Amino acid sequence: MSFSSDCKEELCRVVSDKPCDRLMELSALYMTLGALSLLGLGQVSVQFTVESPAIARRIFVLLQKETQILAQLHYVTHARFGGRRKCVLTIGPKQAPRLLERLGIMEKNEEGALALRATVPRLTLSRDCCRRAFLRGALLGCGTLSNPEHGYHLEFAARDEALRLGIAKCLQSLNVPVKQIKRRDVVSLYVKQSDHISDILTAAGAHRAVTTLESMRVRKQVLGSVNRAMNCDNANLQKQMDANQRQLRLIARLMESDRFTALSPALQAIARARAEAPDLSLEELGKTLTPPIGKSGVNHRMRRLLRFAAEELGEQETAP
Ligand SMILES: [Zn+2]
C-alpha cells in the first residue's frame, strides 16, 4: 500500500459527528468524484465513481446519515480507467433531487419546484470544523501524496474553480501557502513542505499518517548529519594520508642523498624508523626507538627532520 492510500484509508475512518461537517465532506466528494446525469423528462441521477471500496463505503455512510439516501453500488471495469475496477454509487431520480438540494446545487424556485441553480453554489466554509471536513473530502476525492521516503508532495487535482477556491480557502486558514500547476486540462494545487503537509493531514484527521511523516523527517535529518560527519572524517583522513605520503617521499629522498649523514644520530634514527613503519602513529613510532621517547618528543624530532630535509632538498614541506 502506498502512503497516499494508507492515508486515505485512515481518513475514511475519521468519525464525523456533526451534520455540518458531514455535508461539507460530502460536498467536496461530490465536487471531486460526483457527476450529474440528465435522464430526460426533467429527471436527474447522481453517480460517484470511486477507485477504493473504502471511499465508496465512506460516501455511502455519509449519504445515509445526512440525507437518509441509500445509494446503489456496482462495479465497473473500463478501458477509460486503465482496465481497473471502479466502484460506482448511484443515486436514482427519486432521491437525487433531495441530495442536490442539500448540496445547494438545486433549489426551490418561486413556484416551489426544485430547479438546478444557474451558478455554482458558493461554499461558506466559515467554521473551522467545516473546513477540516471539506479538506478531508477533497483529500479523499482528488488528493495524492508522495511517499515521504522519496520526497514531500501533496497535490489536489481540482477539476473546477469552485473546488479550487474551497481548498484554497481551507489552506489559507491553516497558513499553508499553495502553488498551482496545469496538467493537461486539470489545474492542480500543490504543497511541497513537509510541515505544511503535516498541518493539512492533521486538520483532516490523518494523525497516524502525520506520525509516519514526522518520523521519516527525523530519520532523514539524522541520516543527513551522519553522512555529513562521515564525509568530514573521510576528508580529514585523506588530508592526513596526503601529509604522510609527502613526508615519506621527503625522508626517502633525504636518505638517498649524501646530506643524510649530516643529520644528528637522533634525527637519523627517527628518519629510519619512519621509513620502516610508514603506518605507525607518532606515539607508536616513539616506542620503536632505543631508548623509547614520547609522542611530543617524536613530534619535535620529526619537525626538525622535515625542516632540514626541506631546506637541503629545496622543497616546501609542512610539519606533521
Ligand atoms: Zn462544521
Boltz pocket constraint, residues with backbone or C-beta under 6 A from the ligand:
constraints:
  - pocket:
      binder: B
      contacts: [[A, 18], [A, 20], [A, 21], [A, 127], [A, 128], [A, 129], [A, 130], [A, 131]]
      max_distance: 6.0
